[in-house]
Amino acid sequence: MQKVALATGLLARFALWMAGIGLVLMTVIIAAQVFFRYILNSSLVWSEPASVMIMGWFIFLGAAVGIREGYHLSFDILLHVLPQKAKLVLHTVSDLVVAGFGVGMVWFGSELAAKTAGNMVPSLGISGAYDFIPIVGGGILVVLFSLERVARRAAGLQTARFGDDAELEI
């Protein structure tokens, strides 16, 4: 379990760095577009579709890392009155539902990519499938990180630094 946690931790760190780089890159592209449009009275025709594509990556990569770290949205009013064992069962059910959602992202994202593979993004000159690849990549990470949380919980390990079962000790 330790090697798996190390590998997924490195993968999560890499994904978070890529998301951060994507956010900065998108900001630079948008700033360049503003400069070109309002200062140089010209326009970068590729800036908007490139920024949207980059945004897809940093959103889905960041969301997957958030799931691994236990920062995803949850409705946990009931959990405040339940015993620890019941909390762990409900957290596991939640993680399995999130993993199922990730499977849907992979499945339907792949279908969308396949259906748009023949279309071209005119200003970028690439296939329209690239707009949907972040959904597939993020879905794969969502499944992987959700299943890691289930496995860590089954092994009696803490699933996140400040996550749902922080009472457990590693």
RODO-2510 file (C-alpha; in nm, 4 decimals, decimal comma):
residues 170
     n   res          X          Y          Z
     1     m     0,0000     0,0000     0,0000
     2     q     0,2917     0,2291     0,0776
     3     k     0,4301     0,2110    -0,2777
     4     v     0,0873     0,2737    -0,4277
     5     a     0,0381     0,5759    -0,2015
     6     l     0,3801     0,7075    -0,2995
     7     a     0,3054     0,6610    -0,6710
     8     t    -0,0383     0,8219    -0,6519
     9     g     0,1048     1,1009    -0,4371
    10     l     0,3649     1,1746    -0,7033
    11     l     0,0975     1,1567    -0,9733
    12     a    -0,1227     1,3963    -0,7743
    13     r     0,1674     1,6370    -0,7250
    14     f     0,2464     1,6237    -1,0981
    15     a    -0,1213     1,6831    -1,1856
    16     l    -0,1384     1,9760    -0,9464
    17     w     0,1760     2,1293    -1,0956
    18     m     0,0363     2,0849    -1,4466
    19     a    -0,2905     2,2469    -1,3352
    20     g    -0,0990     2,5396    -1,1866
    21     i     0,1144     2,5797    -1,4969
    22     g    -0,2020     2,5654    -1,7082
    23     l    -0,3647     2,8381    -1,4994
    24     v    -0,0607     3,0625    -1,5388
    25     l    -0,0348     2,9844    -1,9108
    26     m    -0,4023     3,0643    -1,9661
    27     t    -0,3606     3,3918    -1,7782
    28     v    -0,0608     3,4860    -1,9925
    29     i    -0,2495     3,4025    -2,3133
    30     i    -0,5505     3,6109    -2,2084
    31     a    -0,3233     3,9005    -2,1057
    32     a    -0,1483     3,8797    -2,4440
    33     q    -0,4861     3,8841    -2,6187
    34     v    -0,5900     4,1966    -2,4271
    35     f    -0,2591     4,3637    -2,5116
    36     f    -0,2827     4,2722    -2,8800
    37     r    -0,6472     4,3752    -2,9092
    38     y    -0,6441     4,7033    -2,7202
    39     i    -0,2856     4,8235    -2,7573
    40     l    -0,1786     4,6895    -3,0964
    41     n    -0,5306     4,6960    -3,2455
    42     s    -0,4846     4,3389    -3,3656
    43     s    -0,6085     4,0063    -3,2373
    44     l    -0,4728     3,6614    -3,1604
    45     v    -0,7371     3,4390    -3,3174
    46     w    -0,6103     3,1297    -3,1403
    47     s    -0,6119     3,2719    -2,7859
    48     e    -0,9725     3,1984    -2,6884
    49     p    -0,9911     2,8324    -2,7994
    50     a    -0,6425     2,7654    -2,6613
    51     s    -0,7362     2,9205    -2,3266
    52     v    -1,0575     2,7197    -2,3043
    53     m    -0,8698     2,3983    -2,3824
    54     i    -0,6056     2,4740    -2,1191
    55     m    -0,8808     2,5620    -1,8710
    56     g    -1,0350     2,2176    -1,9221
    57     w    -0,7050     2,0599    -1,8214
    58     f    -0,6474     2,2611    -1,5064
    59     i    -1,0069     2,2228    -1,3913
    60     f    -1,0172     1,8448    -1,4281
    61     l    -0,6641     1,7850    -1,2982
    62     g    -0,7265     2,0076    -0,9981
    63     a    -1,0621     1,8443    -0,9266
    64     a    -0,9061     1,4971    -0,9300
    65     v    -0,6359     1,6056    -0,6847
    66     g    -0,9047     1,7623    -0,4674
    67     i    -1,0814     1,4289    -0,4549
    68     r    -0,7604     1,2525    -0,3509
    69     e    -0,7009     1,5029    -0,0731
    70     g    -1,0626     1,4952     0,0498
    71     y    -1,1472     1,8511    -0,0533
    72     h    -1,4422     1,7639    -0,2783
    73     l    -1,7884     1,8843    -0,1906
    74     s    -1,9857     1,6781     0,0547
    75     f    -2,3017     1,7027     0,2584
    76     d    -2,1983     1,5727     0,5975
    77     i    -2,4559     1,6920     0,8511
    78     l    -2,5507     1,3333     0,9343
    79     l    -2,1875     1,2397     0,9895
    80     h    -2,1606     1,4609     1,2978
    81     v    -2,3932     1,2309     1,4955
    82     l    -2,2803     0,8911     1,3692
    83     p    -2,0176     0,6648     1,5248
    84     q    -1,6778     0,6436     1,3544
    85     k    -1,7463     0,3038     1,1894
    86     a    -2,0651     0,4319     1,0255
    87     k    -1,8790     0,7422     0,9066
    88     l    -1,6172     0,5240     0,7408
    89     v    -1,8846     0,3192     0,5646
    90     l    -2,0571     0,6327     0,4338
    91     h    -1,7251     0,7827     0,3224
    92     t    -1,6499     0,4610     0,1354
    93     v    -1,9902     0,4692    -0,0325
    94     s    -1,9230     0,8316    -0,1272
    95     d    -1,5839     0,7440    -0,2744
    96     l    -1,7370     0,4601    -0,4767
    97     v    -2,0039     0,6948    -0,6133
    98     v    -1,7326     0,9451    -0,7072
    99     a    -1,5364     0,6635    -0,8762
   100     g    -1,8514     0,5754    -1,0711
   101     f    -1,8791     0,9377    -1,1790
   102     g    -1,5159     0,9176    -1,2930
   103     v    -1,5982     0,6095    -1,4992
   104     g    -1,8777     0,8100    -1,6614
   105     m    -1,6327     1,0902    -1,7363
   106     v    -1,3993     0,8455    -1,9085
   107     w    -1,6784     0,6700    -2,0987
   108     f    -1,8735     0,9724    -2,2185
   109     g    -1,5646     1,1900    -2,2606
   110     s    -1,4207     0,9222    -2,4904
   111     e    -1,7447     0,9154    -2,6883
   112     l    -1,7412     1,2934    -2,7251
   113     a    -1,3770     1,2876    -2,8331
   114     a    -1,4477     1,0147    -3,0888
   115     k    -1,7490     1,1999    -3,2294
   116     t    -1,5559     1,5245    -3,2697
   117     a    -1,2278     1,3731    -3,3900
   118     g    -1,3119     1,4616    -3,7513
   119     n    -1,3861     1,8265    -3,6716
   120     m    -1,1096     2,0818    -3,6778
   121     v    -1,0698     2,3758    -3,4422
   122     p    -1,0124     2,6365    -3,7148
   123     s    -0,7914     2,8790    -3,5274
   124     l    -0,5715     2,6061    -3,3797
   125     g    -0,5711     2,3608    -3,6698
   126     i    -0,6165     2,0576    -3,4434
   127     s    -0,8889     1,7995    -3,3991
   128     g    -1,1948     1,8902    -3,1950
   129     a    -1,1323     1,5754    -2,9919
   130     y    -0,8653     1,7627    -2,7981
   131     d    -1,1411     1,9645    -2,6298
   132     f    -1,2657     1,6463    -2,4591
   133     i    -0,9381     1,4728    -2,3738
   134     p    -0,9188     1,6593    -2,0372
   135     i    -1,2496     1,4984    -1,9366
   136     v    -1,1040     1,1538    -2,0041
   137     g    -0,7739     1,2290    -1,8295
   138     g    -0,9479     1,3821    -1,5298
   139     g    -1,1897     1,0890    -1,5152
   140     i    -0,9052     0,8384    -1,5064
   141     l    -0,7483     1,0270    -1,2159
   142     v    -1,0832     1,0572    -1,0356
   143     v    -1,1300     0,6793    -1,0542
   144     l    -0,7723     0,6091    -0,9470
   145     f    -0,7746     0,8522    -0,6548
   146     s    -1,1224     0,7453    -0,5365
   147     l    -1,0235     0,3800    -0,5364
   148     e    -0,7027     0,4693    -0,3531
   149     r    -0,9114     0,6345    -0,0813
   150     v    -1,1266     0,3213    -0,0502
   151     a    -0,8160     0,0991    -0,0298
   152     r    -0,6464     0,3234     0,2273
   153     r    -0,9601     0,3280     0,4397
   154     a    -0,9903    -0,0525     0,4153
   155     a    -0,6290    -0,0805     0,5334
   156     g    -0,7060     0,1482     0,8302
   157     l    -0,4996     0,4355     0,6973
   158     q    -0,5900     0,8026     0,6901
   159     t    -0,7227     0,9057     0,3474
   160     a    -0,6168     1,2699     0,3534
   161     r    -0,4289     1,5209     0,5634
   162     f    -0,7406     1,7102     0,6657
   163     g    -0,9940     1,4716     0,5173
   164     d    -1,3030     1,2929     0,6282
   165     d    -1,1463     1,0433     0,8678
   166     a    -0,8692     1,2518     1,0192
   167     e    -0,9245     1,0768     1,3538
   168     l    -0,7478     0,7685     1,2170
   169     e    -0,3757     0,7428     1,2621
   170     i    -0,1393     0,6168     0,9951
***
